[in-house]
Amino acid sequence: MVRRYLRLLTVQLKASGLQALQYRADFFTDGFTSLCWVFTALAPLFVVYSSRPEVEGWSFGEALLVVGWFTLLQGILEGAINPSLTGVVEHIRKGTLDFVLLKPADAQFLVSTQRFLPWRAFNVLTGLGLFIYAFLLLGRGPSPLGLLTSLLLLGTSTVLLYSLWILTVSAAFFVVRVDNLTYLFTSIFDFARWPSSVFKGVAKGALTLVFTYVIPLALMTTFPAEAMLGRLPALSLVGAVVGSAAFAWVARRVWIRSIGHYTSASS
Amino acid sequence: MNARGLLRALPTMLRVSFAESVAYRAEMFVWVLSTTMPLVNMVLWMAVAKSAPVGNFGQADFVGYFLATFAVRQLTSAWAAWLINWEVKQGTLAMRLLRPISPLWGYASDNVAGFPMRVVVALPVVLLSIALVGADKAVPQHAWQWGLFLVAVLGGWAITFLANVAIGALSLFLDSSQKMMEVWMVLFFVCSGYMYPVEFLPEGLRTVIDWLPFRYQMGLPVELMTNAHDLPTALGLVARQWAWVLGMGALAVGLWKQGVKRFAAFGG
């Protein structure tokens, strides 16, 4: 069973890889635009930290780590999650999801792996570059344990992102015109670019609650950055792992319920 | 097509575009919700200003500034570049070219007719801003300020729209100019005052930005809305803005005229 799905995954990856190789120049154009967008994430930080050495307990180097995680996850989102799931919306609207449902494999697996954009992985490289720069500024390296925890959190963050995406896409079964819902999702993700403690002062901490429990953006970027710095409480780590597992479970349930609502549009 | 024919056609075109914007109101609402960038930056700056004000800006000033940014963004946004890219690629630009009126008027009327719906969205935000920080930090105080603000919003929209047309027209030379539009957007984000008031930038950089178009797309209307300038400064800045409108207009029309000659209607 697992081997069959692994084989399917390699097939899907190979198809996307071949397609990407046809457009090799995209590596440079995507890379260039990725660097440009990173600059927009950094520009406010430069301006902020030119007037203050520290904001809500985060120095420039530490805040840079959060931006690094934001960029890295954006790469995962745009390279591995977004392209497939935008395809699902298209399938639902045109009614071609029939062909996916007919295949003898899990539909969620098939739609989630149908398309990858490997060149977008450039964002991941940029994120790694930011980590190195940040630790150079901090004048020390991450602890091995911290690095290990942050790798674990990379896993949970990816699961969270993916689950949130599945939830968004499930909405497409009910309201068909959601191609810009995907855009909405990306712009809400923008809130993850600052350390989550900056939200403390807004609306008496209500925003912090929202971004920790409802849309767990804080878990995705701030937690791994704190883990790298070796100051993430163990309880938060457990919370992140349990929370992301719960989110994934809910997303799976919702997907199964929603797919029951699918009415082939064209035929 | 002469000016009289244009004047006769425009009301109808605007009516059609307005009906379209009403029909797709849910979609527009989602677009509005996805304008999170001013809010993302508002919370950051509020946290920064919590202990002490930054320059002339306290927490309340930041709230006023970024809510104004949100409202101005609604009123000055344009998306013609993406539309032109799409229509060139699909070949459907041919349908527009068949009409006895320049497609540019069609794109403009699509944009302008969305205004009433966008005002409906911007207004509650402005009211919220007045309720949160008081009228003197949220809206213009004198008649001349209102007048200049409206001129600046119109100018800001015009620069945005014409830049969109110019970059969109490049797709006729380059097959696709979407990446170029992305680069433009990045420059806009960084230089326009969309993410932070431009006065926080170092002196040298600000002189450069004063000569670039981006600040006049967003920063200037927002500054006029939050009463940052006295009359002579404001007049000078608005004059520069309109110089950019003229320059960008000439560039856009020139590129478009040269580009359309190359249009080959693939796929259409």
Interface residues (C-beta under 8 A of the other chain):
Chain A: T29 F32 T33 C36 W37 F39 T40 A43 P44 V47 V48 S50 S51 R52 V55 E56 R177 N180 L181 Y183 L184 T186 S187 I188 D190 F191 R193 W194 S197 V198 F199 K200 G201 V202 L207
Chain B: A26 E27 V30 W31 L33 S34 T35 T36 M37 V40 N41 V43 L44 W45 M46 A47 V48 K50 V54 G55 K179 E182 V183 V186 F189 V190 M195 Y196 F200 L201 P202
